[in-house]
Amino acid sequence: MKLDNTIMIFSKSWFVFFSLIIALLLILSILFYQPRWLLSIIVKVSPGVYYFSETTDQIVAITIDDGLNTITTPKILDTLEENDTKATFFLISERIKSNESILKNMINNGHEIGNHMVKDEKSIFLSKEEFEEEFLTTDEILNQFLLDKSPKLNWFRPGGGWYNSRMLETVKKYSYQTALGSIFPYDTNIPSSEFASYHILANLRPGAIIVLHDSSRDGKSGDWGERTNITLKKILPEIKKRGYRTVTLSEMFLGG
């Protein structure tokens, strides 16, 4: 009887162990591949945010958050120009001061800019009044740099990537669209352009929105931007080699 109980306990322990391993592998797989079926569920539960396009065309959108940075943003712009690529930059408005010429160059070169609030902070923690005030402050600052020939401000991305219905209602009230992404290589957490490049290329699909970061958490050191520049140098030639065309968010969803 004791032997039978020992065998039963041992079997249960191994069952629990293997169940945990399988669950861990499933979680890691979801985190790495960021499956579209999961994103589609999120959109159905909480509509009003673009994660990817349902298109079958071989197009992908490059989006870059948290600029501007005196050192890294010009490098990123040079790399994009070398690869004939237009991107959508979600800008933090307090980082524009002293970088006005870089922003003008960005716009004149055909890149798109979007609203990423005043500071690098999680937008979801702001009150309704604080959120609207910061959103409109950034809208006003960015619009000062847009020329008549430039596309108007269409896009918003919440700081930290989290949002709620109250935020979406405010954004919609001012004729903005909210965009996150379908390929996020954890470049703010994993300090490796090798990993970011592999992750992006492994998950490349028609209609993908790629999320990368400029500058750094403090907006000064530029370590994120340096890695993004290296990552872009690696992935952009390969993206084109695979027959994809890179576009801005407005080109992907709004036809220009």
Buried (B, 14 or more C-beta within 10 A) or exposed (E): EEEEEEEEEEEEEEEEEEEEEEEEEEEEEEEBEBEBEEBEEEBEEEEBBBBBBEEEEBBBBBBBBBBBBBEBBBBBBEBBEEBEBBBBBBBBBBBBEEBEEBBEBBBEEBBBBBBBBBBBEEBBEBEEEEBBEBBBBBBEBBEEBBEEEBBEBBBBBBBEBEBEEBBBEBBEEEEBBBBBBBBBBBBBEEEBBEBBBBBBBEBBEBBBBBBBBBBBEEBEBBBBBBBBBBBBBBBBEEBBEEEBEBBBBBBBBEEE
